[in-house]
Amino acid sequence: MTTDHYTPDEKDLSILRLLQKDAKMSIRDISARINLSPTPTHERIKRMEKAAIIKEYTAVLDRKKVNKGMMVICMIALNVHNKKTAGKFIDEVGRLKEVVEFYNISGDFDFMLKILAPNMDEFHEFFINKLSEIEGIGQTKSIFVMSSIKESAQIL
C-alpha cells in the first residue's frame, strides 16, 4: 500500500476524530480508546502524516483574547481574468498575515477572504494600505461578522 493512495480505514478515522478533538492526546490514550496497542497506533498516525491526511498539528486560539476581535469576510472580484493577474493576486494576498483564510470561489466574486483585525480602525488601515494596493482588484464587498455561532476545524 503506497501512501500516495492511502485510504483511511475505520481505525484510522477513529484516530483522526480523537486527534481533531485533542491533538496533544498521547499515543497510549489513543490506543486505549480504539482498542489497539500503542505501536500499531503510532504507525497508523505516522502513515497518515506521510500521506498528508494529517497536514499539521495546531493550537486553536481565542481570537478575542489575542486582540483579533474583528472578523471580516471580504469578497473580491478581479478586473482582469487571466492567469498572470490571478497568480499575482494569489501570491500577494497569501502573504498578508491579516488574511487567515483565502478561497477561490464561483459566482459574482472570484475570491473570499477571512480577515482578522483588532478593531475597525486597524481593518480600515489594512484595507486601504495593503489590500486595496494589490493590482487587479475590480470590486470588493466587506461583510462584518457580528458574532460567531459555530467555528470548527473538525471535519470528521
DSSP file with accessible surface (Angstrom, degrees, kcal/mol):
  #  RESIDUE AA STRUCTURE BP1 BP2  ACC     N-H-->O    O-->H-N    N-H-->O    O-->H-N    TCO  KAPPA ALPHA  PHI   PSI    X-CA   Y-CA   Z-CA
    1    1 A M              0   0  179      0, 0.0     2,-0.2     0, 0.0     5,-0.1   0.000 360.0 360.0 360.0 118.8    0.0    0.0    0.0
    2    2 A T    >   -     0   0   84      1,-0.1     3,-0.7     3,-0.1    49,-0.0  -0.610 360.0-130.5 -86.1 151.3    1.6    3.3   -1.1
    3    3 A T  G >  S+     0   0   32      1,-0.2     3,-1.0    -2,-0.2    -1,-0.1   0.723 102.5  70.0 -73.2 -19.6    1.0    6.4    1.0
    4    4 A D  G 3  S+     0   0  138      1,-0.2    -1,-0.2    48,-0.0    47,-0.0   0.829 112.4  29.0 -65.5 -31.2    0.0    8.4   -2.2
    5    5 A H  G <  S+     0   0  150     -3,-0.7     2,-0.3     2,-0.1    -1,-0.2  -0.043  87.7 146.9-118.4  30.5   -3.2    6.4   -2.5
    6    6 A Y    <   -     0   0   20     -3,-1.0    -3,-0.1    41,-0.1     0, 0.0  -0.523  28.6-165.6 -74.1 126.3   -3.7    5.6    1.2
    7    7 A T        -     0   0  113     -2,-0.3     5,-0.1    46,-0.0     2,-0.1  -0.970  22.5-122.2-113.7 122.6   -7.4    5.5    2.2
    8    8 A P        -     0   0   36      0, 0.0     2,-0.1     0, 0.0     0, 0.0  -0.362  23.9-149.3 -65.1 138.6   -8.1    5.6    6.0
    9    9 A D     >  -     0   0   70     -2,-0.1     4,-2.5     1,-0.0     5,-0.2  -0.290  39.9 -81.5 -93.1-172.9  -10.0    2.6    7.4
   10   10 A E  H  > S+     0   0  126      1,-0.2     4,-2.2     2,-0.2     5,-0.1   0.877 130.7  51.4 -62.0 -38.2  -12.4    2.8   10.4
   11   11 A K  H  > S+     0   0   69      2,-0.2     4,-2.2     1,-0.2    -1,-0.2   0.927 111.1  48.9 -63.6 -43.0   -9.5    2.6   13.0
   12   12 A D  H  > S+     0   0    1      1,-0.2     4,-2.8     2,-0.2    -2,-0.2   0.918 109.9  51.1 -61.6 -43.5   -7.7    5.5   11.2
   13   13 A L  H  X S+     0   0   36     -4,-2.5     4,-2.5     1,-0.2    -1,-0.2   0.892 108.5  52.1 -62.8 -37.4  -10.9    7.5   11.2
   14   14 A S  H  X S+     0   0   42     -4,-2.2     4,-2.0     2,-0.2    -1,-0.2   0.915 110.2  48.8 -63.4 -42.6  -11.3    6.9   14.9
   15   15 A I  H  X S+     0   0    0     -4,-2.2     4,-2.7     1,-0.2    -2,-0.2   0.935 111.2  50.3 -60.7 -45.6   -7.7    8.1   15.4
   16   16 A L  H  X S+     0   0   20     -4,-2.8     4,-2.3     1,-0.2    -2,-0.2   0.900 108.1  52.1 -62.9 -40.9   -8.4   11.2   13.3
   17   17 A R  H  X S+     0   0   91     -4,-2.5     4,-1.4     2,-0.2    -1,-0.2   0.923 111.9  46.8 -60.7 -44.5  -11.6   12.0   15.3
   18   18 A L  H  X S+     0   0   26     -4,-2.0     4,-2.1     1,-0.2     3,-0.2   0.926 112.3  49.2 -64.0 -43.9   -9.7   11.8   18.6
   19   19 A L  H  < S+     0   0   16     -4,-2.7    -1,-0.2     1,-0.2    -2,-0.2   0.849 106.4  56.7 -66.8 -33.0   -6.8   13.9   17.3
   20   20 A Q  H  < S+     0   0   58     -4,-2.3     3,-0.3    -5,-0.2    -1,-0.2   0.863 111.4  43.3 -64.9 -34.5   -9.2   16.6   16.0
   21   21 A K  H  < S+     0   0  150     -4,-1.4    -2,-0.2     1,-0.3    -1,-0.2   0.832 138.0   5.6 -77.9 -33.8  -10.6   17.0   19.5
   22   22 A D    ><  -     0   0   76     -4,-2.1     3,-1.8    -5,-0.1    -1,-0.3  -0.684  57.5-176.2-155.2  93.7   -7.2   16.9   21.2
   23   23 A A  T 3  S+     0   0   40      1,-0.3    -4,-0.1    -3,-0.3    -3,-0.1   0.637  87.1  62.1 -68.3 -13.0   -4.0   16.9   19.1
   24   24 A K  T 3  S+     0   0  191     -5,-0.1    -1,-0.3     2,-0.0    -5,-0.1   0.430  73.5 126.7 -91.3   1.7   -2.0   16.6   22.3
   25   25 A M    <   -     0   0   23     -3,-1.8    -3,-0.0    -7,-0.2     2,-0.0  -0.337  63.9-116.4 -61.2 136.0   -3.6   13.2   23.2
   26   26 A S     >  -     0   0   50      1,-0.1     4,-2.6     4,-0.0     5,-0.2  -0.316  14.1-117.8 -74.1 157.0   -0.9   10.6   23.9
   27   27 A I  H  > S+     0   0   51      1,-0.2     4,-3.2     2,-0.2     5,-0.2   0.906 117.3  55.8 -57.6 -41.3   -0.4    7.5   21.7
   28   28 A R  H  > S+     0   0  185      1,-0.2     4,-2.1     2,-0.2    -1,-0.2   0.924 109.2  45.2 -59.9 -45.3   -1.2    5.4   24.8
   29   29 A D  H  > S+     0   0   84      2,-0.2     4,-1.9     1,-0.2    -1,-0.2   0.915 114.7  48.2 -66.1 -41.8   -4.6    7.2   25.3
   30   30 A I  H  X S+     0   0    1     -4,-2.6     4,-1.7     1,-0.2    -2,-0.2   0.950 111.4  49.7 -62.3 -48.4   -5.5    7.0   21.7
   31   31 A S  H  X>S+     0   0    7     -4,-3.2     5,-2.3     1,-0.2     4,-0.6   0.888 109.5  51.9 -61.4 -37.8   -4.6    3.3   21.5
   32   32 A A  H ><5S+     0   0   68     -4,-2.1     3,-0.6    -5,-0.2    -1,-0.2   0.895 110.2  48.9 -65.2 -37.9   -6.7    2.5   24.7
   33   33 A R  H 3<5S+     0   0  164     -4,-1.9    -1,-0.2     1,-0.2    -2,-0.2   0.757 117.1  39.8 -74.8 -26.1   -9.7    4.3   23.2
   34   34 A I  H 3<5S-     0   0    9     -4,-1.7    -1,-0.2     2,-0.2    -2,-0.2   0.346 109.4-118.9-104.0   5.3   -9.5    2.5   19.8
   35   35 A N  T <<5S+     0   0  139     -4,-0.6     2,-0.3    -3,-0.6    -3,-0.2   0.935  73.8 118.7  58.3  51.1   -8.6   -0.9   21.3
   36   36 A L      < -     0   0   45     -5,-2.3    -1,-0.2    -6,-0.1    -2,-0.2  -0.988  68.9-103.2-141.5 145.8   -5.2   -1.2   19.5
   37   37 A S     >  -     0   0   67     -2,-0.3     4,-1.8     1,-0.1     5,-0.2  -0.255  36.3-107.5 -69.6 160.8   -1.8   -1.4   21.0
   38   38 A P  H  > S+     0   0   55      0, 0.0     4,-3.0     0, 0.0     5,-0.2   0.871 111.2  57.5 -59.2 -40.1    0.4    1.7   21.0
   39   39 A T  H  > S+     0   0   95      1,-0.2     4,-2.5     2,-0.2     5,-0.2   0.958 110.7  40.2 -61.8 -52.7    2.9    0.6   18.3
   40   40 A P  H  > S+     0   0   39      0, 0.0     4,-2.3     0, 0.0    -1,-0.2   0.873 114.9  54.7 -64.7 -30.6    0.4    0.0   15.5
   41   41 A T  H  X S+     0   0    0     -4,-1.8     4,-2.2     2,-0.2    -2,-0.2   0.951 109.8  46.1 -62.8 -47.3   -1.5    3.1   16.6
   42   42 A H  H  X S+     0   0   81     -4,-3.0     4,-2.7     1,-0.2     5,-0.2   0.905 111.4  52.4 -61.5 -41.9    1.7    5.1   16.3
   43   43 A E  H  X S+     0   0  109     -4,-2.5     4,-2.4    -5,-0.2    -1,-0.2   0.900 108.5  50.8 -62.3 -39.8    2.4    3.5   12.9
   44   44 A R  H  X S+     0   0   41     -4,-2.3     4,-2.4     2,-0.2    -1,-0.2   0.922 110.7  48.6 -64.0 -43.5   -1.0    4.4   11.6
   45   45 A I  H  X S+     0   0    6     -4,-2.2     4,-2.3     2,-0.2    -2,-0.2   0.941 112.2  48.4 -62.6 -45.5   -0.6    8.1   12.7
   46   46 A K  H  X S+     0   0  102     -4,-2.7     4,-2.7     1,-0.2    -1,-0.2   0.902 110.8  51.4 -61.4 -40.6    2.9    8.2   11.0
   47   47 A R  H  X S+     0   0   86     -4,-2.4     4,-2.2     1,-0.2    -1,-0.2   0.919 110.7  48.1 -63.5 -41.0    1.4    6.7    7.8
   48   48 A M  H  <>S+     0   0    0     -4,-2.4     5,-2.2     2,-0.2     6,-1.6   0.857 111.5  50.5 -70.7 -31.5   -1.4    9.3    7.8
   49   49 A E  H ><5S+     0   0   56     -4,-2.3     3,-1.5     3,-0.2    -2,-0.2   0.941 111.1  48.4 -66.3 -45.3    1.1   12.1    8.4
   50   50 A K  H 3<5S+     0   0  159     -4,-2.7    -2,-0.2     1,-0.3    -1,-0.2   0.871 111.2  50.0 -63.0 -36.0    3.2   10.8    5.5
   51   51 A A  T 3<5S-     0   0   25     -4,-2.2    -1,-0.3    -5,-0.2    -2,-0.2   0.444 113.5-121.7 -81.3   0.6    0.2   10.6    3.3
   52   52 A A  T < 5S+     0   0   63     -3,-1.5    -3,-0.2     2,-0.3     3,-0.2   0.721  79.8 124.3  62.6  23.7   -0.7   14.2    4.3
   53   53 A I  S   <S+     0   0   58     -5,-2.2     2,-0.8     1,-0.3    -4,-0.2   0.896  80.4  45.6 -71.1 -42.3   -4.1   13.1    5.6
   54   54 A I  S    S+     0   0   21     -6,-1.6    -1,-0.3    -9,-0.2    -2,-0.3  -0.899  78.4 178.4 -95.5 108.7   -2.9   14.8    8.8
   55   55 A K        -     0   0  175     -2,-0.8     2,-0.3     1,-0.3    -1,-0.2   0.848  56.5 -28.4 -82.6 -38.5   -1.5   18.0    7.4
   56   56 A E        -     0   0  139      2,-0.0     2,-0.4    -4,-0.0    -1,-0.3  -0.979  51.5-116.8-167.7 165.7   -0.4   19.7   10.7
   57   57 A Y        +     0   0   99     -2,-0.3     2,-0.3    -3,-0.1    -3,-0.0  -0.947  42.2 165.5-113.2 138.0   -1.0   20.0   14.4
   58   58 A T        -     0   0  103     -2,-0.4     2,-0.4     2,-0.0   -35,-0.2  -0.956  36.2-113.6-148.9 164.1   -2.0   23.4   15.7
   59   59 A A        -     0   0   73     -2,-0.3     2,-0.6   -36,-0.0    -2,-0.0  -0.854  26.0-136.0-100.7 137.1   -3.5   25.2   18.7
   60   60 A V        -     0   0  134     -2,-0.4     2,-0.3     2,-0.0    -2,-0.0  -0.844  27.6-158.6 -93.6 119.7   -6.9   26.8   18.3
   61   61 A L        -     0   0  119     -2,-0.6     2,-0.9     5,-0.0     3,-0.1  -0.677  24.6-116.0 -99.9 154.5   -6.8   30.3   19.9
   62   62 A D    >>  -     0   0   79     -2,-0.3     3,-0.8     1,-0.2     4,-0.7  -0.787  28.7-155.5 -84.3 105.7   -9.5   32.5   21.2
   63   63 A R  G >4>S+     0   0   28     -2,-0.9     5,-2.6     1,-0.3     3,-0.7   0.826  88.8  55.9 -58.7 -32.6   -9.1   35.4   18.7
   64   64 A K  G >45S+     0   0  135      1,-0.2     3,-1.2     3,-0.2     5,-0.3   0.871 103.9  53.8 -68.2 -34.0  -10.6   37.9   21.1
   65   65 A K  G <45S+     0   0  176     -3,-0.8    -1,-0.2     1,-0.3    -2,-0.2   0.600 108.7  49.5 -78.1 -10.2   -8.1   37.1   23.8
   66   66 A V  G <<5S-     0   0   76     -4,-0.7    -1,-0.3    -3,-0.7    -2,-0.2  -0.025 123.9-100.2-115.0  27.2   -5.2   37.8   21.3
   67   67 A N  T < 5S+     0   0  106     -3,-1.2    -3,-0.2     1,-0.1    -2,-0.1   0.855  93.6 112.9  61.3  42.3   -6.5   41.1   20.1
   68   68 A K      < +     0   0   65     -5,-2.6    -4,-0.2    -6,-0.1    49,-0.2  -0.334  28.8 140.5-130.9  49.5   -8.1   39.9   16.9
   69   69 A G        +     0   0   33     49,-0.3     2,-0.5    -5,-0.3    -5,-0.1   0.710  48.3  78.2 -71.7 -21.6  -11.7   40.5   17.8
   70   70 A M  E     -A  117   0A  42     47,-2.7    47,-2.4    -7,-0.1     2,-0.4  -0.794  59.4-171.2 -95.8 127.3  -13.0   41.8   14.5
   71   71 A M  E     -A  116   0A  12     -2,-0.5    74,-2.5    74,-0.5     2,-0.4  -0.968   3.8-175.7-116.5 132.0  -13.7   39.3   11.7
   72   72 A V  E     -AB 115 144A   0     43,-2.7    43,-3.1    -2,-0.4     2,-0.6  -0.992  17.7-151.7-129.2 132.2  -14.4   40.5    8.2
   73   73 A I  E     -AB 114 143A  35     70,-3.0    70,-3.2    -2,-0.4     2,-0.5  -0.923  21.5-165.7 -98.8 121.0  -15.4   38.4    5.2
   74   74 A C  E     -AB 113 142A   0     39,-2.9    39,-2.7    -2,-0.6     2,-0.4  -0.950   7.7-158.6-116.8 122.6  -14.2   40.2    2.1
   75   75 A M  E     -AB 112 141A  34     66,-3.2    66,-2.1    -2,-0.5     2,-0.4  -0.839  13.8-168.7 -97.7 135.6  -15.4   39.2   -1.3
   76   76 A I  E     -AB 111 140A   0     35,-2.7    35,-2.4    -2,-0.4    34,-2.0  -0.991  13.7-167.5-132.5 132.5  -13.2   40.3   -4.2
   77   77 A A  E     - B   0 139A  11     62,-2.9    61,-3.1    -2,-0.4    62,-2.1  -0.958  23.9-132.0-112.0 132.3  -13.7   40.3   -8.0
   78   78 A L  E     - B   0 137A   9     -2,-0.4    59,-0.3    59,-0.2     3,-0.1  -0.533   3.5-141.7 -79.2 152.2  -10.7   40.8  -10.2
   79   79 A N  S    S+     0   0   99     57,-3.1     2,-0.4     1,-0.2    58,-0.1   0.663  91.5  39.4 -87.5 -17.2  -11.0   43.4  -13.0
   80   80 A V  S    S-     0   0   63     56,-0.6     2,-0.9     2,-0.1    -1,-0.2  -1.000  73.0-151.8-131.4 132.0   -9.0   41.2  -15.4
   81   81 A H        +     0   0  130     -2,-0.4     2,-0.3    -3,-0.1     3,-0.0  -0.772  48.1 115.1-109.3  86.6   -9.4   37.4  -15.6
   82   82 A N  S  > S-     0   0   73     -2,-0.9     4,-2.4     1,-0.1     5,-0.3  -0.950  73.6-105.2-143.2 167.6   -6.2   35.8  -16.7
   83   83 A K  H  > S+     0   0  196     -2,-0.3     4,-2.6     1,-0.2     5,-0.2   0.880 115.9  50.9 -62.0 -40.5   -3.6   33.5  -15.2
   84   84 A K  H  > S+     0   0  174      2,-0.2     4,-2.4     1,-0.2     5,-0.2   0.943 113.0  43.6 -65.7 -49.1   -1.0   36.2  -14.6
   85   85 A T  H  > S+     0   0   31      2,-0.2     4,-2.4     1,-0.2    -2,-0.2   0.939 117.2  46.2 -63.0 -46.7   -3.3   38.6  -12.8
   86   86 A A  H  X S+     0   0   25     -4,-2.4     4,-2.9     1,-0.2     5,-0.2   0.924 112.7  50.7 -63.8 -42.1   -4.9   35.9  -10.7
   87   87 A G  H  X S+     0   0   29     -4,-2.6     4,-2.4    -5,-0.3    -1,-0.2   0.919 112.0  46.2 -62.0 -44.5   -1.5   34.4   -9.9
   88   88 A K  H  X S+     0   0   88     -4,-2.4     4,-2.4    -5,-0.2     5,-0.2   0.915 113.2  50.1 -65.7 -42.0    0.0   37.7   -8.8
   89   89 A F  H  X S+     0   0    0     -4,-2.4     4,-2.7    -5,-0.2     5,-0.3   0.945 111.2  48.8 -60.8 -47.7   -3.2   38.4   -6.7
   90   90 A I  H  X S+     0   0   72     -4,-2.9     4,-2.3     1,-0.2    -2,-0.2   0.923 111.9  49.4 -59.4 -45.1   -3.0   35.0   -5.0
   91   91 A D  H  X S+     0   0   98     -4,-2.4     4,-0.7    -5,-0.2    -1,-0.2   0.928 114.3  44.3 -60.8 -46.3    0.7   35.4   -4.2
   92   92 A E  H >< S+     0   0   48     -4,-2.4     3,-0.8     1,-0.2     4,-0.3   0.921 115.4  45.7 -69.6 -43.7    0.3   38.9   -2.7
   93   93 A V  H >< S+     0   0    0     -4,-2.7     3,-1.8     1,-0.2     6,-0.2   0.902 105.5  62.7 -66.6 -36.8   -2.8   38.0   -0.6
   94   94 A G  H 3< S+     0   0   57     -4,-2.3    -1,-0.2    -5,-0.3    -2,-0.2   0.746 101.0  53.3 -59.7 -22.5   -1.2   34.8    0.6
   95   95 A R  T << S+     0   0  180     -3,-0.8     2,-0.7    -4,-0.7    -1,-0.3   0.534  82.0 104.6 -90.2  -7.5    1.5   36.9    2.3
   96   96 A L    X   -     0   0   28     -3,-1.8     3,-1.3    -4,-0.3    -3,-0.0  -0.663  57.9-158.0 -81.1 116.0   -0.9   39.1    4.2
   97   97 A K  T 3  S+     0   0  150     -2,-0.7    -1,-0.2     1,-0.3    19,-0.1   0.759  89.5  64.0 -66.7 -23.7   -0.9   38.0    7.9
   98   98 A E  T 3  S+     0   0   21     17,-0.1    18,-2.4     1,-0.1     2,-0.7   0.750  86.8  81.4 -70.6 -23.3   -4.3   39.5    8.5
   99   99 A V  E <   +C  115   0A  21     -3,-1.3    16,-0.2    -6,-0.2     3,-0.1  -0.767  52.0 169.6 -87.3 112.4   -5.9   37.1    6.0
  100  100 A V  E     +     0   0A  73     14,-2.6     2,-0.3    -2,-0.7    -1,-0.2   0.627  68.2  27.3-101.4 -16.3   -6.4   33.8    7.8
  101  101 A E  E     -C  114   0A  71     13,-1.2    13,-2.6     2,-0.0     2,-0.3  -0.990  64.7-176.8-143.4 147.0   -8.5   32.0    5.2
  102  102 A F  E     +C  113   0A  56     -2,-0.3     2,-0.4    11,-0.2    11,-0.2  -0.965   6.0 179.9-151.7 119.0   -8.5   32.5    1.4
  103  103 A Y  E     -C  112   0A 104      9,-2.8     9,-2.4    -2,-0.3     2,-0.5  -0.963  28.0-137.5-128.7 143.7  -10.7   30.8   -1.1
  104  104 A N  E     -C  111   0A 124     -2,-0.4     7,-0.3     7,-0.2     2,-0.2  -0.865  42.0-179.3 -91.8 123.5  -11.2   30.9   -4.9
  105  105 A I        -     0   0   52      5,-2.5     2,-0.2    -2,-0.5    -2,-0.0  -0.751  24.7-122.7-124.6 169.7  -15.0   30.9   -5.3
  106  106 A S        +     0   0  114     -2,-0.2     3,-0.3     2,-0.0     2,-0.3  -0.656  67.1  49.3-106.2 167.5  -17.6   30.9   -8.1
  107  107 A G  S    S-     0   0   65     -2,-0.2    -2,-0.0     1,-0.2     0, 0.0  -0.783 113.0 -18.7 109.0-150.0  -20.4   33.4   -8.6
  108  108 A D  S    S+     0   0  149     -2,-0.3     2,-0.3   -31,-0.0    -1,-0.2   0.706 128.2  49.8 -70.0 -21.9  -20.2   37.2   -8.7
  109  109 A F        -     0   0   24     -3,-0.3   -32,-0.3     1,-0.1     3,-0.1  -0.842  65.8-150.9-118.8 157.5  -16.9   37.3   -6.9
  110  110 A D  S    S+     0   0   29    -34,-2.0    -5,-2.5    -2,-0.3     2,-0.3   0.753  77.4  26.4 -96.0 -31.2  -13.7   35.5   -7.6
  111  111 A F  E     -AC  76 104A   7    -35,-2.4   -35,-2.7    -7,-0.3     2,-0.4  -0.970  56.0-156.7-137.8 150.7  -12.2   35.2   -4.1
  112  112 A M  E     -AC  75 103A  53     -9,-2.4    -9,-2.8    -2,-0.3     2,-0.4  -0.998  15.3-168.9-127.5 130.1  -13.3   35.2   -0.5
  113  113 A L  E     -AC  74 102A   1    -39,-2.7   -39,-2.9    -2,-0.4     2,-0.6  -0.936  16.0-149.7-119.0 139.4  -11.0   36.2    2.4
  114  114 A K  E     -AC  73 101A  34    -13,-2.6   -14,-2.6    -2,-0.4   -13,-1.2  -0.961  26.2-171.3-105.2 119.0  -11.5   35.8    6.1
  115  115 A I  E     -AC  72  99A   1    -43,-3.1   -43,-2.7    -2,-0.6     2,-0.4  -0.923  11.7-159.3-117.9 135.1   -9.6   38.7    7.7
  116  116 A L  E     +A   71   0A  24    -18,-2.4   -45,-0.2    -2,-0.4   -47,-0.1  -0.937  19.0 162.5-114.0 138.4   -8.9   39.3   11.4
  117  117 A A  E     -A   70   0A   4    -47,-2.4   -47,-2.7    -2,-0.4     3,-0.1  -0.971  46.0-117.9-146.4 158.9   -8.1   42.7   12.9
  118  118 A P  S    S-     0   0   32      0, 0.0   -49,-0.3     0, 0.0     2,-0.3   0.875  88.7 -26.0 -65.7 -36.3   -8.1   44.2   16.4
  119  119 A N  S  > S-     0   0   70    -49,-0.1     4,-2.3   -50,-0.1     5,-0.2  -0.938  75.5 -77.5-165.1 179.5  -10.8   46.8   15.6
  120  120 A M  H  > S+     0   0   92     -2,-0.3     4,-2.9     1,-0.2     5,-0.2   0.882 123.3  54.4 -62.7 -41.2  -12.4   48.8   12.8
  121  121 A D  H  > S+     0   0  128      1,-0.2     4,-2.4     2,-0.2    -1,-0.2   0.926 110.8  45.8 -60.3 -43.3   -9.5   51.3   12.6
  122  122 A E  H  > S+     0   0  102      2,-0.2     4,-2.4     1,-0.2    -1,-0.2   0.882 112.5  50.5 -68.7 -37.7   -7.0   48.6   12.1
  123  123 A F  H  X S+     0   0    9     -4,-2.3     4,-3.3     2,-0.2     5,-0.2   0.942 110.4  50.0 -63.3 -45.0   -9.2   46.9    9.5
  124  124 A H  H  X S+     0   0  109     -4,-2.9     4,-2.9     2,-0.2     5,-0.3   0.928 110.4  50.1 -58.5 -44.0   -9.5   50.2    7.6
  125  125 A E  H  X S+     0   0  106     -4,-2.4     4,-2.5    -5,-0.2     5,-0.3   0.926 113.2  46.3 -59.6 -45.7   -5.8   50.7    7.7
  126  126 A F  H  X>S+     0   0    6     -4,-2.4     4,-2.2     2,-0.2     5,-1.9   0.942 114.0  48.1 -61.3 -47.5   -5.2   47.1    6.4
  127  127 A F  H  <>S+     0   0   39     -4,-3.3     5,-2.7     3,-0.2    -2,-0.2   0.931 118.9  37.8 -62.9 -46.1   -7.9   47.6    3.7
  128  128 A I  H  <5S+     0   0   69     -4,-2.9    -2,-0.2    -5,-0.2    -1,-0.2   0.920 126.2  33.3 -73.0 -44.9   -6.6   51.0    2.5
  129  129 A N  H  <5S+     0   0   83     -4,-2.5    -3,-0.2    -5,-0.3    -2,-0.2   0.643 133.5  15.2 -94.0 -15.3   -2.9   50.4    2.7
  130  130 A K  T ><5S+     0   0   86     -4,-2.2     3,-0.6    -5,-0.3     4,-0.4   0.693 124.3  38.3-119.9 -64.0   -2.4   46.7    2.0
  131  131 A L  G > <S+     0   0    0     -5,-1.9     3,-1.8     1,-0.2    -4,-0.2   0.941 116.9  47.1 -63.1 -50.5   -5.4   45.0    0.3
  132  132 A S  G 3 <S+     0   0   53     -5,-2.7    -1,-0.2    -6,-0.3    -4,-0.1   0.657 102.6  66.7 -71.0 -10.4   -6.6   47.8   -2.0
  133  133 A E  G <  S+     0   0  136     -3,-0.6     2,-0.4    -6,-0.2    -1,-0.3   0.573  76.7 104.1 -82.6 -10.1   -3.0   48.4   -3.2
  134  134 A I  S X  S-     0   0    9     -3,-1.8     3,-1.0    -4,-0.4   -45,-0.1  -0.592  77.8-118.9 -76.0 128.9   -2.9   44.9   -4.8
  135  135 A E  T 3  S+     0   0  136     -2,-0.4     3,-0.1     1,-0.2    -1,-0.1  -0.323  89.2  38.0 -67.2 146.2   -3.2   45.2   -8.6
  136  136 A G  T 3  S+     0   0   12      1,-0.3   -57,-3.1   -58,-0.1   -56,-0.6   0.288  71.8 136.5 102.1  -8.5   -6.2   43.6  -10.4
  137  137 A I  E <   +B   78   0A  34     -3,-1.0    -1,-0.3   -59,-0.3   -59,-0.2  -0.592  18.6 168.0 -76.8 125.8   -8.9   44.2   -7.9
  138  138 A G  E     +     0   0A  49    -61,-3.1     2,-0.3    -2,-0.4   -60,-0.2   0.804  63.9   5.2-101.3 -41.5  -12.1   45.3   -9.6
  139  139 A Q  E     -B   77   0A 110    -62,-2.1   -62,-2.9     2,-0.0    -1,-0.4  -0.999  59.4-169.3-147.6 144.0  -14.8   45.1   -6.9
  140  140 A T  E     -B   76   0A  51     -2,-0.3     2,-0.3   -64,-0.2   -64,-0.2  -0.948   5.7-169.8-131.6 155.5  -14.9   44.3   -3.2
  141  141 A K  E     -B   75   0A 118    -66,-2.1   -66,-3.2    -2,-0.3     2,-0.5  -0.940  11.4-158.1-143.3 119.6  -17.6   43.7   -0.7
  142  142 A S  E     -B   74   0A  38     -2,-0.3     2,-0.5   -68,-0.2   -68,-0.2  -0.871   3.6-166.8-103.4 131.9  -16.8   43.5    3.0
  143  143 A I  E     -B   73   0A  77    -70,-3.2   -70,-3.0    -2,-0.5     2,-0.6  -0.974  13.4-145.6-117.6 120.5  -19.1   41.7    5.4
  144  144 A F  E     -B   72   0A  87     -2,-0.5     2,-0.5   -72,-0.2   -72,-0.2  -0.787  14.0-133.5 -93.2 121.7  -18.5   42.4    9.1
  145  145 A V        -     0   0   48    -74,-2.5   -74,-0.5    -2,-0.6     3,-0.1  -0.608  17.9-171.2 -77.2 123.1  -19.2   39.4   11.4
  146  146 A M        -     0   0  185     -2,-0.5     2,-0.3     1,-0.3    -1,-0.2   0.845  68.7 -10.0 -84.5 -37.9  -21.3   40.4   14.4
  147  147 A S        -     0   0   75    -76,-0.0     2,-0.6     0, 0.0    -1,-0.3  -0.979  65.0-117.8-157.9 153.6  -20.9   37.1   16.3
  148  148 A S        +     0   0   46     -2,-0.3     3,-0.2     1,-0.2    -3,-0.0  -0.852  23.8 178.3 -95.6 121.5  -19.6   33.6   15.7
  149  149 A I  S    S+     0   0  157     -2,-0.6     2,-0.3     1,-0.3    -1,-0.2   0.860  74.8   1.3 -87.6 -42.4  -22.3   30.9   16.1
  150  150 A K        +     0   0  175      2,-0.0     2,-0.4     0, 0.0    -1,-0.3  -0.966  59.9 175.1-150.2 129.5  -20.0   28.0   15.2
  151  151 A E        +     0   0  109     -2,-0.3     2,-0.3    -3,-0.2    -3,-0.0  -0.995  19.1 154.4-131.6 127.8  -16.3   27.8   14.4
  152  152 A S        -     0   0   77     -2,-0.4    -2,-0.0     1,-0.1     0, 0.0  -0.988  38.8-165.4-154.3 144.0  -14.7   24.4   14.0
  153  153 A A        +     0   0   85     -2,-0.3     2,-0.4  -133,-0.1    -1,-0.1   0.347  63.8 112.3-103.4   0.8  -11.7   22.9   12.2
  154  154 A Q        +     0   0   87      1,-0.1  -137,-0.1  -134,-0.1    -2,-0.0  -0.636  35.1 171.4 -79.9 124.5  -13.2   19.4   12.8
  155  155 A I              0   0  151     -2,-0.4    -1,-0.1  -138,-0.0  -138,-0.1   0.460 360.0 360.0-110.8  -6.4  -14.2   17.7    9.5
  156  156 A L              0   0   88   -140,-0.1  -136,-0.0  -139,-0.1    -2,-0.0  -0.903 360.0 360.0-113.6 360.0  -15.0   14.2   10.8
